Amino acid sequence: MAPWKIVPTKEFDALKEEVKGYYDKIEDNNAYLKAISAQMQQLRLPDISVLSREQIKRIYETSAPVMGVVNYIAENVGEVATYLELTKNGEPVEKHPLLDTLSRPNDRYNLRKFVTAWAINRLLFGDAWTYVVRKVGKDGRVQLYLIPSQRVVQKDGQAVFQGIKLYGVAGSPTIGMTDVFESFDYNLDDTSIFGTSKVVAAAVYLTVMDKGMRRQDSTLEAGGATHLITPKPDDTGSVLPQHMAEAEKLANGKASLGKKRFFQFPVEVHQLGSNPVDLSILESHKEAVTALCFAFKLPVDLYYGQAKYENAKEAKKTIYEQNAIPLANEFAEDLMHHLGMDKEGYELKVNTDNISVLQDKPGDVLDNLGKMHATLNEKREAYGYPRIEEDWADQPMLPMGTMLGNEYGDIDINENGNA
């Protein structure tokens, strides 16, 4: 294997032109990119439908269902990332600077923590941005840093994607597109360089749930009271002091607790929280979770731990296959593409053969081998036993009385019957 080297700037320029077509001034010769380039200057992460990026961040920090669903998936992505395997032309690579990078992307994160954080951004915002720093030295090792998605701002310039800056950081230097790569969900808005957030798909349900929870908080803060009674203002908007005092005396006095009271003046009733009938609004919690799970391809039964997924292995297998492995492979593909190693025959992907929960149960393996009438040696090989060097051990194991057809030779019974 040839030693890994730092890719020259010229090669990176050629690579980005070949693959993206969005950098530098390539749009001068591209009618489509030229048409939209004027609309793509000074872009910051835009508000998405009913939720802004800051609101999505706040929902993640304050909503247990959102944090629960996102973190559950992201943590499994981080676990699966530890099974990433580097190969070249189909052969495993045991020693390479990239493997050193993956073992410790930077001085704070190991691979599991880094990919978990990457997945949280990717799941919440629909995009994740990775800053790649090439260290000076003969080994050509790189370091990876995650940029929170809500901080990314497009750098204004002559190019469509000239670079990015950090929102809210005064004097933030431009980070060139050759030093950062984006992982994202497709966005229908062709004037945006950012991805599409799945959280927005559940925004209506989340809003209803949030309102219900806030009403409950108001009830608790009011000591369990659901309503506040005040004198009704007159046409001038004024309330007589004696009316206010009387209302306070009757409504808040100890003698008034649990008793009916009558006022000699008009009153207004203000709802502070939810009464027992209104508590049904909290059922929206399930609708919100269902919407989130549907958007993130996470079975609702898995979230609630129902009987179907009480088997821990089955639950882990489901989350790995549905979410974790595809996202870990996406991170790996984007990294390899950015470094240009995919053009040299390298491939980085999850080796599912090393993940025990994805393997069939021993009983299932034996059952499948029996159904295919495998030989004794094939069955022994599946369980790691040595071969039996006998001809009969390499013959299909057929049940007694099995007929494969034409056991009596090439006899045309119709022809014999017509003779």
N, C-alpha and C positions, 0 to 999 in steps of 0.2 A: 504494500500500500504506500503510495506516494505521501510524503509529509504534507500536512495541511498548511496552507500559506494564507497570508492576508490578501484578500481579493483587491486588486488595484482599482482606483477610482474610475478609470476608463472602462473596466469591465462592469462595474456597478452601473455606470451611465448607460452602457449598452443593454444591460439586463433590465433596468427599469423602463427603458424605451420599448423593449421587446414585449414585456409582460403587461405593464400598466397602460402606457400611452397617455398618462395624465400629468406627467411632470415636465419641468422646463418649458420650452416653447413649442412642443410637439403639436399643440392644438392649432398652431398657425396653418398646418397642412391637414387638419382634421375638421371638416365642416361641422360635425356634431359638437365636438369639444369647443370649437371656436364660438359656436352659437350660445353655449351655456356658460362660458368662462366669465363673462361680465357679471353674471348673477352669483358667482361663487367667490367673490372677493369679500374679505372681512367677515367670513363666516365664523360664528361661534356655535357651540352645540345648541341647536334651536329648541324651543319649547315643542313638546310632542303632544299634539292633540290637546287633551284636557289636563295633562300633567307636564310641568317643566322638569328639566334635569334635576334641579334642586329639590323639587317636590318628590321626585322618585327617590332621591337620596334620603329625604326626610321620612318617607313612607317605609323605606328599608330599616331605618333606625328606630322607628316607633311602632311598626306594625308586626306583631308576632307571626301572623300567617306568612307575610312576605319574607321576613327574615328566615322563618322556618323552612319554607320551600326552597328559597335561593341557597341558603347555607347547606341544606341537606344535599342538594345536587352538587354544589361547588366542592364540598368536602370530599365527595366521592370522585369527582374529577381529579382532585389533588391526589387521592389514593391511587387511582388508575395511572396517573402520570408517572408513578415510580416504576411502572412496567414498560415504559418506552424503551424501544430497542433500536439501535443504529445499525443499519446494514448498508453494504455497497455491492451492487449487482447481485443482490440476493444473499450475500454472505455476511454473517455477523461481524461487526467491527468491535474489537475489544479495547482498543486504545485510540483515543482521538481527543483533541482539545475541546470539542463540543461536549464530550462526555464529562469532562471536568467542569464545564460551564453548567451542565444540567445537574450535577451533583451539588453545586452551590452557585445558583444564578447570581447572587451578590452577597455582600458580607452580612446581610441581615436575614435573608430567606434561604431555606433549602428548597428543593424542587417541589415538594408537596405543598408547602405554604405558598410558594410563588404562584403555582398553577391554580390553587384554591382562590387566591386573591384575583387572579386573572379571570377566573370563571365567574366570580361575583360581579365584576364589572360587565362581563360579557352577557350574563343573564339579566342584569338589571337594565342596562342601557342599550343593549343590542350591539355594543361594540366595546373592544378592549384595545388599549394602546400600549405597546411594549417598546421601551427605549433601549437600544442596543449600543453598548460602549465597547469599542475595539481597543483592547489593551496593547500598549507598545511592547514588543518583544518578539522573539523568534517563534514561540509556540502559537501565536495568533489567537489566543483565547479571548472570548468576549464575555461581558457581563450584561445581565438583563435587569432592567428596572421597570416597574409598572407605573404608568401615569394614570391617575384616576380620571375616568372618562369625562366627568363634569368640568374638568380643568382645561380641556383641550380647546384651543382656538386656532383656526386656520390663519397662517401668515399671509398678509396681503402682498401681492406682487404681480409680476407679469405672467407667472405660471398659474395653472389651475391649482396644483398642489405644490406650492413652493416649500412649505414647511409648516410647523405648528409652533404655537406659543402657549404659555400657561396663563389661563384666565385668573385674574385677581392677584397676579404677582407683578409688581412694578419692575420695569426694566428687564422683563423676562427675555432671555436670548432666544433666537430662532433655532429650533431643532430641525435640521434638514430631513427630508423624507428618506434619505439614504440611511438615516440612523434610527428610524422608528418604523414599526409595522403595525397595521391595524387588522384586527380580526372582527368581522361584523356580519350581522344579518342583513340581507338585501333590503334596501330602502327604495321605495317607489319614487321618492323625490330625487330626481336626477341633478338637482342643484345643491344637494347636501352630500358631504363626504362621510356622514355618520350613519350608523346602523339604525335599526328599528327596535324599539323596546317592547318586549312581550308584556311587561307590567301594565302598559297602557291598555292592553286588551281587556284587562280585568278592572280598569279604573272605575267604572260605574259601580260595580259591586263593592270595591274597596271604599268608595266614597260613602255609600249607604252604611256600610259597616262602621266607618269612622264616625259618622254622625250618631249612630246608635250608641257607640262607646262613649262619646263625649256627653250625650244626654245622661247616660248612667253615671258618669263622673260627677256631673252637676248634682244629681240626686244624692250621691254619697257625700259630697262636700256640704250639702245643705242639711246634713244630719238625717237623711232619709225622707225629707219633705219633698213632695213632688210639685207643690204649687205655692205661690206667694200672693197674698191678698193685700191690695192697696186701695185707698179711696180713689174714685174716678175724678179726674180734673174737670172743672167746669168749662164753659165755652171759652174762657180766657186762658185756660191752661193752668189755673191755680187750684190749689187744694187747701181748704181751711185747716189751720193748725189743730183745732179741736177734733176734726175728723181723723186726721193722721194719728193723733194721740189715742183716740178711741179704738181705731183699727189695730194699732200696735198692742194696746192693752188687751183687747179681746182675742186677737190672733195668737199672741205670744205668751199671754199669761198662763200660769200653771193651772188656773181654774178652767181654762178653755180646752185643755188637752182631752181629746176623745169625745168632745161634746159639740152639739150643734149650736151655732151662734147666729144671731140676726143683727144686721146693721141698719141704722136709721138713715143711711145715706148710700148713694151708688158706690159700687166697688168694682175693681178690675182684678181678674185672676191671671197670673203669669205662671206658665209652666216652667219649672226648673229642670225637671228630668223626666224619666219615664215612669208612668204608673204601671201596675201589674199587667194591664192589657197591652201597653206599649212594649213590654219586654220582648214580645215576639219579633221585634225588629232585629234583635241580636241573633236570630236565626240566619240573618244575612251573612254571618260569619262563615257558615257552611257554603253559601253561594260564592263568597269571595274565594275561599279555599278551592272550591271546585273549578272556578274560572282560572285561578292561578295554575292549578295542576294541569288543566287542559292546555293552557298556553305553553307550559314547560314540558309537556309530554310525560307528566308524572301521574301514575294511577292514583286516584283519590283513595282507593282502598289501602294503598301503601302508606299514604299520609296518615290516615286514621288507624292504621295497624289492625285492620279487620282480619277475620279468620283466614282469608285467602293468603295473606302475607305474614301470618304469624311465624312461619318457618323463616328464620333469619337468612338462610342461604338463598331461598327463593326471592326474598326481598332485595338482597344485595345483587343477585343476578339481574333482576329487573332494572334496577337503577343503573347498573353498569352498562347493560345493553342499550337501554333507551336513551341515556343521557351522558354518562361519564365517558365511555369510550369514544363516541363521536366528537365530543368537545375536546378531549385530550388529543385526539388525532388532528383536529383542526388547529390547535395550538402548535403541534409539531410541524404540520404542513406549512403553516404561515412562517414559522421560524426558519425552516429549511429553505423556503422560497426566498425569504429576505436575505439569507446568507449566500444564496446562489448555489448551495450544495446539491439541490435537486437536479441541477444541470450536469453534475459530475457523477451521477449514478447512485448517490446516497439516498437513503430513505429512512425516516424516523417515524415509527408508529408503535402502537401498543401491541405487545406480544401477548395475545389472549391465551396462548397455550400455557403461560406461566400463572394464570389467575385460576386458582383452584375452584372458586365458586361457579365458574363458567363451565366446568367439566361435568360430564354426565355422571350420575350416580353409578357405582359399580354394578348394581343390579340392572340398571337400564342398559348399560353397555352389554352385559351378558345376554339380556333379552333381545337386543337388536342383532347381536351376532347369531343367536339361535334362529331368529326369523329369516336371516339371510343364508342359513345353512352353512355357516363358516366352518372351516376345518378346525380340527383340534389344535393345530399349531397356531392358527390365527387367533383362537381364543386365548391360548397360553401367552402369545405375544402381547395381546391387549392388556394382560395383567402382569407382564414383566417376568413371566416364567420362561426357562430355556426351551428350545425346540426339541422335539422328539424325532430323531433321525430314522424314521420309518415311513414307507410309502403310504401306509394306511392313515398316518397322522396328517397327511396333506390331501386327503379325500374329503369332499363335502359330507357333513354329518346329516343324513337324511332320515326322517322318521320311518319306522317300519310301515310297509304297505304303500309308500309313496310311488306314484307312477308319473313319469315325465312324458309319456306318450311314445308311440311307435316301438314299444318294447319287443314286438314280435316281428320286426323287420319291415321292409317296404312292401306291404301287402295291401293291395287295393281291393277292399271287400266288395265294392260295387262291381268291379270288373269280374271277380270270381262269381258273384251272384248272377251275372248276366251270361256266364259261359254256358 
